[in-house]
């Protein structure tokens, strides 16, 4: 029996969080270096790192708590859990990226996926 997809995605998210800790340390200690090299908002790396931790744990918890949940619910949660942390990365390099219609559209879809998927899971589980 293989590892379920949500668990795989959660473990990848946690792995990215573990590795990105080095980036967070560097950005915290050498923020000016990052700013001088085209990263005006290096603190966004910390937000990405923390979101990878949280989303990884959410994905693993969902798989463990509700392994037989409908695929559409798992898909919505997986999509939001993958995309949400990535939304911080463009902001590290271009803080006004959040004003872009494309960025806003992706953020809305990603947040909506979690905002629908997680309550749907709770309702399904009840």
N, C-alpha and C positions, 0 to 999 in steps of 0.2 A: 504494500500500500504506500502510495506516494504522499508527500506533504501537500495538504490542500492549498489551493491558489491564494486565498486570503492570508494564510499563515506564511506562505512564501513571500508575498508582497510585504507583510509586516516585518519579516526578518530582513528583507532588503532595506526597508525603511530604517530599521534599527541599525543595520550595518552602515548605511549612509550617515546616520546620526553619530555613530562611533567615530567614523573617519573624519566627519566634518568638525568634530571637536577640535582637531588640530587647526583647522581654518579659523574657528572661533577664537582659539588661544592666540593665534597670530594676529588676527584682526583686533583683538582686545589690547594686545601688547604693542602692536605696531600700526595702529589705526592711521597715523599720518603717512606711513609708507603706502598703504592701500589707497588713500586719497590722492597721493602724488602719482599713483599708477592707474588712475582711471576708475577707482571705486569710491565714489563720494559718500556712500552710506554703508560702510563695512559692518555696522551693527545688524544689518539685515541678515548676515550670515548666522548670527545667534538665533534670530527668529526662525530661520530655515531649520537649523539644528534642532531646536526645541520642538518644532512642529513635526519633524521626522520622528522624534522620540514618541510624541503623543500619538501620531497617526499610526505608527508601527504597533504600538500597544493596543490601539483601538482595533486594528485589523485582526490581530491575534486574538483579542478578547471576543470579537464578534464570531470568529470561526469556532472558538472553543465553546462559547455560550450557546450558539445557535447554528450548529453545523448543517442542519437541514433547512435553513431559511431559504426562501425563494431566490433564484439566481438574479432576478431583477433588483432585489434589495441589496444583495451582495455586490452587484455591479455598481450600483449608485454609491455605495459606501466606498468601494475600492477606488472609483474614479475620483471622488472628493478627497480621499485620503492620499492619493498620489499627487493630484494637482495642487491642492492647497499649500503644501510646503514649498512647492516650486514657484508659487506666486511671489514669494519674497525675493527670489534671486534677481529678476529684472530690476527691482527697486534698489538693489545694492549698486547697480551700475548706472541706473537712470531713475532717480527718485520721482520724476514726474511721469514715469511710465503708467502710473495708476490713473492718469487722465486720458490715456489712450482708449478709444472705443473697443479695440480688440482686447486689451487687458481687462477692461470692465466686463466685457461679455464673457470672457473665460472665467473671471472671478465669480460672476453671478451664477454661471452654470455649475461651477465647482461647489460653491457654497450651497446652492440649491440641492445639488446631489446629496450632500451630507444632511442638509436640513430636512430633506424628504426621506432619505434612506434610513437614518438612525431612528426617527420616530416610527417609520413603517416597520422596522425591525422590532421595536418595543411593542407595537400593537400586534404584530404577528405572533410574538412570543407570548403575549397574554392570552 
